[in-house]
Amino acid sequence: MIVLFVLNAILAAGGVFSAILAALRPSALVAEGAESVGVLFYAQMYAAKAVPLCLLAAVVPFLATGVVPGLCLLGAALSQAMDATIGLGRRNLRQVVGSTGAAVVHALVAILIW
């Protein structure tokens, strides 16, 4: 179980890294139109929400069990599933694979700590 918790934390840390990278340099993750003001604005908004959620997903399994922590991780899993869906629509395999993996692990850990 601890291995899954650590994997969950690593994947959540990857989400933090990606969100910060997108906020600082959107062109690293989006090829077309990444230099526009609108893209930067939305990348920063995404990071403002993703960073706290990913940090929560990383630490919750080590600190608490029960319904509320489980729901927090299910929320993180749903967020990652939506990111994977967006990546699928954009044909971004890296986004699809990474987000799907994180969604599955977050959901498994949510079930374990529920």
Secondary structure, DSSP 8 states (H G I E B T S, - for coil): -HHHHHHHHHHHHHHHHHHHHHHH-GGGT--TTTTSHHHHHHHHHHHHHHHHHHHHHHHHHHH--SHHHHHHHHHHHHHHHHHHHHHHHTT-HHHHHHHHHHHHHHHHHHHHH-
